[in-house]
């Protein structure tokens, strides 16, 4: 299809309408909507894997990253027949379960995909535990150092984790769960971990919820991981000038001072071809023994 005309593409037998394919979404990098859809096709096996079965929130930027944006929770209307939805709390969420649906959303200038922590129809036992390291500074040179300290602590209590860039300024540590603890029990573990780290590294970490009271410290957000809340999905693009992508890393990359900006729509295809999905390299972890231990310690916030 010409980049200057409207049209449709056929994806797995479904017709997906494409409009304004020449619109610049990331002007600094010259990424048009058509190029973006091509990148989504490359990302689709990974992005869909981590969004499937979850309630999806997107952020739409109709005029590109320098325009206005809005959150989209309810399924946009009209929706093609191939788009599946799931209702929760009176909201009809899109289920991102196919390439056709992903490209339909991409054509609507959905530039970010945020997946719920809870799975559709399963709200009690999460399939992973996520610790979100949220910098107070827009540019935080210590973020990889912080990730190493948290990862080392998790390793010391017997937990393997995968670091992932948020694609913005932060890093998340993901611990695949065997499904033996609840969201509330994970919050108890998170409080324990956060409190310990703030006591040992008070100049670097905080668990203070009010951003105005954090100074320049990195917030250990253990509260975000909860049913009904969302996170930037693994492999989602981000609507930032550099077209960054939320990307799982190796611990060697973190120790070498990986730069969040280096993982973007222009580099992600080669990385996935050589490394695959790093989130699949860690098996589900048993978290019940950790909870049983920390629930008896009762750290103070």
N, C-alpha and C positions, 0 to 999 in steps of 0.2 A: 504493500500500500504506500502510495506517495505520502511524504511527510507534510504535504501542503493541502491534503484533502481529508474529508471525513470518510469513514468507511467502517467495515466490520472485518473481524478475523474469526476464523473457526478454531475453537479449542476443544478438543475431546468431544467433537460433535455438537458443541454449543456455539451459537453466534454471539460474539461480544462486540458491541458498538464502540468505536474509537472516535473521539472528537478532538479537534484542535491538536493534532499530533506534533505540530511544530512549535507549540507553546514552550517557552523556556521556563523550566521549573527551578533549576539551579544555574542561574545566568553565568556566574563566575567560572563554572566548569563546562558551560555549553551543553548541559544536559536538558534535552527536550523531553516532552511527554513520551514520544515514541521511544527514545533511548531509555527512559525510565522503565517503560513496559518491558523492553528487552532485558533490562537488568532484573526486573521482577521475575521473569521467566527463569533466569539463571539461579535466583535465590529461592524459587518456589519449593524445591524439594526439602529445603531446610526450614524456611519460614513457615510453611504450611504445617510441617511436622510439629513445630512448637506452638502453633496456634490452634490446631485441630482439637475439638472437644472443649474449647474454652470460650468464655464470653469475650467478644472482641470489641474494643473501642479503637476508633481510628481518629487521626487528626488530619483534617483536610485543609489544603492551601491552594484554592482555585487559581490564584494569581502567581503561584510559585512562592519560594521561600521568603521573598521580600514583601509579600502581600499579607492580607489578613488571613487568619486561620480560625477554625472552630472544631470543637470535639464532636464526634458523631458516635453516639451510642445506639440509638434506634436505627434500624435498617433504613437506608435511604429509599425513597419512593420516587418513581416506580422501580421495582426491582425485577430483574428477569426471573423466569420460572426456575432456573437452575440454582438460585441463591437460597440456601437453607438458613433458617433462623431458630433461635431458642429464646424463650421468654424467661425473664427473672425480674422480680420487683416492678412489674408493669412496663419493662423495657424489652423490646424485641431486638435482640442482638443478632448480628450476622455471624454465621458459623463459617470460618475460613477453612474450608475443607476441599477446595479444588482450585486448579489453575484458572479456570474460567472466572470464578468468584474473585480471585486475587486480581486479575487483570481488569475486571469490572470496577473494583475499588480503585485500582491504580488510575484508570481513566477518569474517575471522579476526583483525582488529585489527592487521594489519601496517601500522604507521604510518610505517615508513621502508623505502626500497628502495635497496639498495647493489649496484651492478653491477660485475662484474669488468672489469679493464683488458683482459684477453685475451678474444678472441671464441671462441665454441664452435667447436672444430676448427681454430682458427688461433692458435697460441701464440707465433709468432716475431716478426711485424711488427705492432705496434700501429697503430691507425688515428688515434690522437691522442697528444700528449704533454701530461702534466698536471704542473704544479708546484703543490704544496700548501703554502700559507702558513698555518702552524698557530701561533696565539698561545699564549704561556705564561700569559697573564692571561685570566681569564674575560671581562672587559670590556677590549677593546683598542682605544682611540681612534685608534691609528696604523695600523690594518689597511689602510685605503684608501690611505694614503700609501705603505705598503709595496708594495701592488699596483701603484701607479703606477711606483715605482722599478723593479720587476721587468719590468713591461710596457715601460717605456722602454728597458731594456737589451735585451730581446728585439727590439724594433723596431730598435735600433741595429745588430743583427746580421742584420737582414733578415727577421725573423719576426713575423707578425701573430698576435695571440692574443685570446681572449675571456675576460674576467674573470667568475667565477661565485661567488656566495656559497655557502658550504657549508650555509647554513641554521642553523649553530651559531655558532661564533665566527670561523671562518676564511674565507679566500678562495682559490679555485683559479684558476690561469691555464691555459687550454686552448688548445693549438696543434694544429689538425687536421693530421694527417700524411699525406703522399703514400704512406706505407708503404715508405719507402726505408731505414729504419734499424730495428734491433732494440731490444728492451727494454734489453739491456746497453749498447748504444751510446747510448741516451737517458740512461742513468745517468751515462755519461761526460760528456755535455753538461750534465746537471744538476749534477754535481760542479763543473764549471768555472763555471757561472753562480752556484751557491751560494757557492763560495769567493771569487769576485770581489766579490759583494755583501757578504759578511762582512768583507772587507778594506776596502772603501770606506765601509761603514756598520756598523762593529762594534758600535755602541750599539743598533742596531735588529735586525740579523739574526744568526742562528746556524745552523750545520749540526751542532751537538752533538746526538747521538741521545738522551742521557739527559736527561729533562726536569728532573731535580733540578739539573743543571749549566747550565741555560739562563738562569737569572735571569728577567728580564722581556722577554727578546728573542723575536722571532718566528722560529720554526723553518722553514727552507726544506727541506721534506721532498721531496727528489728520489728517495729510496729507495722510497717508497710505490708509485710508478708501476712496476709489475712484474707479470708473469704470476702469477696466483693470488691477487693482492691486489685489493681493492675500493675504491670511492669512493662517497660519497653521489651517487646518480645525478642528473643535471640534472632539475629539476622534482619531485624527491621531497619530500614533506612531511617535517618533522622533529618528533619527539616532545618539543617544548619548549612552555612555557606559551603562547607567542605564536603557535603553529602556523605557524612559519616554513617557507618553501619554498626549496629550493636553486635559485637563480635567476641565469641569465646577465644581465650588465649591459652597458651601453654604457660606453665609456671616459669620456664626458662625465659620466655618473652617478657614476663612481668619483672623478673630479676634483672633483665637487661634494659629495663626502663622503657617499655613499649609506650608509644605515643598514640593516644586515642584517635588523633586526626589521620593516622596512617591507614586506618581501616575504613574504607569508604567504597562508594559505588564503582569507582574506577579500578579498585584493586581487589575487590572481594571475589571475583570469579576465579582469578588465578590462585588465590589462597584456598578456596574451597576445593579446587581441583587437586591441590597438593596435600592438603591436610584433612579434608572432609569435615565432619561435624565433631568437634572436640567434646561436645556435651555427651556424646555417645561413648566416650572413653572411660567414664567412671561409672561403676556399677551402683545400684541402689544401696544406700547405707542404712544400717540399723541405728535408729536414733533413740529408741526406748531406753537402753542402758544409760545414755547421756542424760536423758530427762530424769530418770530415777535418781541419778546422782545429784544433779543441780537442783532438783526440786527440794532436796533436803538442806541445801546450803542457804537458800533464801537471801540473796544479795539485796542490798538496799539501792533504790534508784539514785 
